[in-house]
Amino acid sequence: MSQPATTAKIGPAPQIPSQTFMGHPVGLFVLFFTEMWERFSYYGMRGLLKLYMVNYLFVTIRQVYQGKGYDGAGQPTTVLGWDFIRQFLPAVDISHAQTCISTKVAALTAGDAVKGIAPIASEVAHKIAEQTCGIEPNASVIYGWYTGLVYLTPLLGGYLADKYLGQKRSVMVGGVIMAAGQFLLFGAENLFFVGLLLLIVGNGLFKPNISTQVGSLYAEGDPRRDGAFTLFYMGINLGAFLCNFVAGTLAMVYGWRYGFLASGFGMLIGLVVQVIGQKFLAPDTLELRKAAQASAGTGQLAKKEESHQPLSSGEWKRVWALVLLCGLNVVFWAVYEQQGNTMQSWADDQTIWPAWMSSTWYQSVNPFFIFLLAPVLDRVWRWQSARGKEPGSVTKMVIGCFVLGLSFIVMIIGAKLVGTGKGSWFWPIFCTFLLTFGELYLSPIGLSLVTKVSPTRIVSMMMGMWFLSSFFGNILSGYIGQLYTSMSKEGFFFVLMVLGLGAGVMMLAANRPLKRALGGHGA
C-alpha cells in the first residue's frame, strides 16, 4: 500500500471493521463466499466451453448430451456473428489433423458399451471426426480470446471503480451483467457471442474490485494479509471445485444449456451474499473520497490532492516493477490455462473415466488440490517466517514457474505410454497435483503483492494491471493450443514444459532488480 504521508493527504484512514472470525475480519468471509459463487459461475461455464463449441455449437452432427453419442443435427451459421468472427480465425488445414481424425474415428466406430454409446458407421464417424478435429483449433483460439478478455476488462473496471463507481458498486453491477450473460447462454444458443460479451464486461467490473476489497480489510503492515489472500484463494477454488459436479452433470444428463443455467444461478447467489454482508466490508476508495471532501468543507482541496497528486519516485519504481512482473507472468498463464483447453480435450478424448462421471469433472481436480494444499503452504510459510527463512514474494513466484514447467514431465510420459488410445486418469490428475503447487506459489502471492506495493489511489487499476498479464497469457494459450491437433501429444507437452521452465528462468534473472525496486514492501 502507499506510504503513510500519501495516505494522510487523501483523507481519513480506512475504518476497518473490528469484528473477527478465525482471526480475520468477518468481511473476509463475506468476500470469500461472494467470490466462491462467482467462481462457481465462471468455472462451471468455462469447463464446458471448449467441448460445447467442438461437439455441439459449431458442428452439424451434434453431441446433444455432454460426453454421449452424436445424435443431433444443427446449423452453425445460425449463431449470430459466427461467419464474421471466423474470418479472423487462423485457417485450419485438415490434412494436419489426421492423427486427431483417426483417433476420433476409432473411438466412434467402437462405441462405448460402459457408457451406453452405440458404435457409429464408418462414413458418419469420418464426417464427425473431420468436423470436430477441424473446429478444435479455432475453438482453442476462441477459448483463449474469451478467457483472455475476461482478464483485460478488469483494467478498465479498476479505473472506473477508483474514479467513479467505487469497489462495492462495481462488484454489484458486474455480477448482474455476468448473470445475464449466463442466462443468455442457457436460453439462446444463437446469441452465444453476445452472452460471452456480457460475461467479459461484467467480469471486468467484478474481478479487480472484489480482490481489492480483501486488501482494504487490513492495515498497512498487517502480517495476516498473505494468509488472508490464501484463504480468499481457497474460496475461489471451492467454487471452482463444486461447479463442475453440478454444471458438468446437468450438461451430461439434461443437455449443455442446463450447465449454463446452473452457472447463472450461482452468480445470483453470490450477489445475495454481497448484499447481506455489506456492513462487514471496509470503506472503498469512493467512500473515502466523499468523506475527505466532506471534512474539507468545500471538498475542492481534498479532491485535488487525491486525484492529481503526482506519484513519488518511489511509487513509480514500485509501479514499473509490478508492470515488469506482470509481463514475466504471461508465459506462466499461457501454460497454466491449458487446463481448461488442451488438458480438458485430453481428459475428454484419451482418459478412461467411470460411466457415471462427466469428463468435465476433471476441472474440479485443480481446485480440490488448491483447497487441500493452500492451508499446508500457509503453515509452511508461517513456520519459515518465524525463523526468518520465508522466501520473498518474487522468489515464491520464481519457484511457482519452475514447478509448473516440471509438472508436464508427467504428461510427456503419459502421452508416450497411452499413444492414440485411452489411458488412466492418473496422468492428468498427477500432473495437475504438481502444477497446483506452482500456482499457489505464484497467483495468491501476486494478488497480495499488488495490494501491498500499489499506491492507494490507483490500487484497483494496478489490480487490473495484474490481471492484464492473464489476458495476454490466455490469448497466447489459445494459439499454443492450436498445436495440440497437429503435433504428437508428447511433443506438445514437451513444449509446455519448456515454456514453464523458461518463464522461471526469466523471472529468476529479474529477481534482484525487482526486489530493489519494490524495496521493503514484501518483495
N, C-alpha and C positions, 0 to 999 in steps of 0.2 A: 504494500500500500504506500501512499505518498508520505513524504516527510512531515513531521509534526507542524512545521511552520506553514506548509501549504494547507494542511487540514484546517488550521486555525483561521485562515483567511476566508474559507468558503462558508463559514457559519458554525453553528453549534455542533458538537461531537455527536455521532450517532447514538441514539438511545437504544442500546442493545437490551432486549427483553431479559429479565432476570430469571424466569422460570427455566429449570433444567430437568432433564431426564437422562439417566445413564451418563451423567457427567457432561452432557451437551445441552445447548439451548433447545427448548421444545420446538422452536421454529425449524431446526434442522430436520426433525422428523415429519413436519408438515411438508417441507420441500422434498424430503425422501419419498413420501408417498405420492406427491404430485408428479414428481419425475418418474416414479415407478410405473404409474399408469400411462403416462405419456410414452414411455419406452415400450410398454406393453402394446400400445397402439402402433408405434413406428416399426418395431421389430416383427410384430405379427404380420404386418403388411410386407415388410422387406423380405421375410423368409419365403413368401410366396411369389414375390415379384418376378424374378427371372424365369422360374419354372412356368408361371402363368403366361408370360409372353411367348415362351418357346413351345409349350404344349397346348396352349388354348388360343390366346388372343390373335396371334399373327400367323396362324396356320388354318388351312381349310378343313383338314381332318383332325378333330379336336379330342383332347382328353377332358371329358366333362367333369370327372371327379379326380382330384389330385392323386397321382400315383396309380390310377386304374387304367382300363383299356381305352383305346381311341375309337369311340363310337358316336361322336357328334360331328356336325357339319357347321362351318362358319365362313365368314367372308371378312378378311382383314381390312378391306378397303372401306368398310363402313365405320371404321374407327376414325373419328374426326382428327385431321392433321397428320395421319399416318403417311399418306402419299407425299406430303410436303416434307416431313421430317426425314423420310427415307432418302431423299435427295442428298442429305448432308451426312449420311452414314457411310462408312467405308464399303466399297464394293466387295462382295464375297465371291470367291472362286470356288465353286462346289467341288472341283477336282482336287482341291487341297484338303478336303474333309472326308476322304474315302475311308480312313480308319474309323472316324465317327460313324459314318453311314453303315459300314459293315458290322460294327459292334451293335448298333441300334437294330439293324435288320435281324441279326442273330437272336437278339432278345425278343423281338416282336413275333418272329415265326415260331419261337419255342414256347411262348406264353409263360405263365406263372401259375402253376396249379395251387401253390400255397396261398396266393393272394386271390385266387379265383379269376385269373385273367386268361381268356382263351387265346390259343395261337391265331395269328393273323396270316392270311395268304401272302405269299412272297411278293407279288406285284403291289399289293396295298402297302405292305411293310416298307418296300422301297420308296413309295411316294411319301409316307410318313417320315421316314428317315431323312430323305432329301430335304423336306421342308424344315424339320426340326434342327438338323445339323446346319442347314443353310441360314436359318434365322438366328441361331445361337450366338455367332459373333456380334451381330447387330444388337441382340438383346443384352449382351455383355456391355456394349458401349452405352446403350440407353440406361442400363442399371448404373454404370459408372457416372454418367451425367446426372442422373436423378440423385444418387447418394452424394455426389459432389456438390450440386446446387443447394442441397439441404444444409451444407456447411458453408456456402458462400453467403447466403442471405443473412446469417447472424451478424455479419459485419455491418450491414445497414440497420438491422434490428437493434444492435447495441447502440449505434449512433442515435437512432430515434428515441430509444429509452433514455439515454443520457441527456438529450436536449429537450424532448417534448413530452413523452408518454410516461416515463418512469418505469422501473422494472416490473412492478406489480401489475400495472395495467397492460403492459406489453405481453406478459405471460398469459393473461386472460384473453386478450384479443387473438393472440397466436393460437391458443388452444381451441377457440371456437372455429377459426378458419381451418385448422387441421381436421377437426371432427367433420366439418362439411366436406372436406376432400375425401375422407374415408367413406362416408355415406354415398358420395357420388360414385366411387369405385364399385360400391355394392349395387347401386340402383341403375347405373347407365354405363355399360361397358364401352359404348361408342364414345363416351366422354372421358376415356382413360387418361389422356394427356391433360385435360382440364383438372381432373382430380389430382394428378401429380403436381400440377402447378400450385393448387391450393395448399397441398402439403408442404411444398417448398417455401412458399411465402409465410405460412403460419409458423413453420419451424424457425424461420429467421427471427421472428419476434419472440418466440418462446425460449429457444435454446440458450443464448448467451445470458439472458436475464434471470433464468432460474438458477444458473450456476453462480452468477454474481451475487445473488441474494444469500447464498451459503457463506461466502466470504464476509458479507456485511454483518453476520451474526457474531463475529469475533473481533476483538480489539487488536490493534497492531501488536505483533509480537506474541500473541496467544499461542502456546505450544500445541494446543488442541486442533489447530487448523488443518494440518496434513491428515490427521486422523479423521477429522470431520469430512474431508473430501473423499477419503477412502470409504467411509460409511455411506456417503452420498452416492458414490460409485457402486456400492453394493445395491442401493435402491434401484439404480439404473438397470443393473443386471438381474435383479429379482424380477422386474417387469419383463425383461428380455427372455428370461428363463420360462416364465409361466405362459407367455403369449402363444408360443408355438404349440403347446399342448391343446390350447383352445382353438386358435385360428387354423392351425395345420389340420387338426382333426375335423373341424367343421368343413374345411375345403375338401377333405378326403371323403367324408360321409354325405354331405349335402351339396357340395359344389364350391368352386373357387370363391364366388362372391360372398359367401357366408363367412369366410375368413376375414374379408374386409369389413363386414358388418361388425364382427367382434372387435376389430381394431377401433372402429368408430365409437362403440360404447365404452371401450377402455379410456379413450380420450375424455369423454364426458365425465367419467368417474374422477379422473384427475382434476378436472375443473371444479367439481364439487368439493374435493379435499382442499383445494387452494382457497376457495371462498370461505369455507368454515374456519380455516386456520390463519386468516389474515392478521388477527390480533397478536399472533406469536412471532410475526416477522419483523425484522429491523426496518427502520425507515429507508426508503430508497433515495436515489440522488435527487429526484424531482421533489420529494417531500422536504429534503434538507434545503434545497434551493429556496422553496417557498418560506420555510422557517427563517432562513437567513435574511431574505428580503423583508420579512415582517419585522424582524428585530432591528433592521437598519432604518426603519421609518419609511423613507422613500423607496427603498429597495434597489435604487439605481446603482449605488456603490457596490452592494453585495453581488448584484448580477454581473457587473463588470469584472470584479475580482475573480469570480468563479469561472466565467465563460471565456474571458480574454486574457487572464494571467498567463504569460508565456511559460513554457516548460523550462525548468532549470537545466543546466548542462548535465547534471547527474541524472535527472529524469530522462533526458534524451538518450543518454547512454543505455539506460535500462530498457527504453522503448526499442531501440535498434537491436539490442541483444535479444529481446523477445522476437523481433522480426526475423533475425538470423536463425534462431532456434526453431521457429515455425517453418522456415524454409527447409531446414535439415529434416524435419519430421515428415515431409511429403512422401519420401520413399517408404518410410515405415508404414504409413497409412495405405499406400498403394499395394503393399504386400499383405498387410493385415486384412484389408477389406476383401481379399479373395474368399474369405469365409462364406459370405453370402452370395458369391458369384461362382467361381470355378470349383471351390470346395463343395458347394451345395450341388453342383452338377455331378461331381464325383459321388457324393452321398446318394443322389437320386439314381444314377445310372450304373455305378460299379460297386455298390455296397449292399451286402445282404442284411436286411432288417427283418424282424418278426412281422408276420402278416398283419397284425393289428396296429402296427406302428407306421406313421407317415414319415417319409424321409425328411420332411421339414423339421421334425423333432431334433435333427442334428443341430439346428440353430440354437437349441437350448443348452448344448454342451458347454460352449464358452461361458455364458453367464453362470451356469452351475459351478464351474471351476472358479470363476471370479468370486462368487459368493462363498465358496469353500476356502479359497486361498487368501482373500483380502484380510480377514482378521489375523491370519497367521503372519503375513508380512507386516501388518501393523504392529504386532507384538515384537517381531524381529527388529524392526526399525526403532522401536522404543528401547529395546534392550541394547542396541548399538548406540543409541543416543545417550543413554545413561552412562556409557563407558567412553563417550567421545569418539566413537568409531562409525557413526552413521554416515553413509555416503551423502554428498550434496545432491541437490535436485538434478543438476545436469549430469552428474555421474550415474545416478539411477537411470536416467533416460538413455545413456550410452549402453548400460547393461541390458536394458529392455530391447534395444535394436539387435544386439548380438544374440540374445536368446530367441528372438523372433526368427532370425535367419537360420539358426541351428535347428529349430523345430522341424523345418521342412526336410531334413535328412530322413525323418520317419516316412514321409510321403514318397520320397525317392525310392526307398527300399520297398515300400508297399506297392508302388506302381510297377516296379520291376517284377515282383512276385505275382501280382494279380493279372498283369497283361491286359488283354481285351475283354476278360471275363468279369465276374463279380467276386469280391473278396470280403474279408472280415471287417466289421465296424471298428476293430482295434486301430487300424491305420489312421483314419481321420480323427478319431477321438483322442488317441495318444498325442498326435501332432497338436491338436487343439489344447490339450492339457499343458504342453510345453509352451506354446505361444501365449497362453494366458499369463504365465509368469512375466513374459516380455511386456505384455500390455499393462500389467499392474505396476511395472517399474517405470512406465512412461506416461500413460494417459492421466490418471488421477494426480500424479505428481506435477504434470504440466498445468492442469487446471488450478491447483493450489498455488503454483509459482506465479501464474498470471495475476491472481488477486493479491499476492504479496508484493510484487515489484511494480505493478502498474500505478501511475499517478491516479489518484482517486477520481478526478474529474473526467477521465477518459477510460475508466476501468471496464465498462461494458463494451466499448469499442475495441479495447485490447483483447477482451474475451472473444469478440467476433474475429479478431486477427488470428487468435489461436485456432479457431475453427476454420479459418481460411486455409491452413495447411491441410486440413482434412478435405477441403474442396479440391485442391489440386491433386491430393493423394487418391481420392476416389475417382476423379477423371482419369488419372493415369492407370488406376486399377482396371477400369473398363477396357482400355486399349491393350493392356497386358493380357487381359482375359481372352482377347481375340486369338491369342496363340494357342489356347487350350485345344482347339479342334484341328490345328494344323501341325502341331509338334507332337512328339512322343510324350506321354504323360510324365515319365521320369525326367525327360529333358525340361519340360515346363516347370516342374517342381524344383529342379536344379537352378533355373533362372530365379525363382522366388528366393531360394536360399542365398544366392549371390547378392541379390538386391538388398535383402535384410542385413547381411553382414557388411555390405558396402555403406549402408546408412550408418551403421555403428562406427565404422572407420572414419567417416566424415565428421560425425559428432564428436568422436574422441579427439580428432585433430583440432577441433574448435573449442574443446573443453576449457582450456586455460584462459583464452581471450574472453569467453563467455562469463566465466567466474569473475574475472577482473571487472567487466562491465557491470555485472549485477551486484558487485560489492557484497556488503553484509546483509543481503536480503534473501537469505535462504538458498543461495546457489550451490 
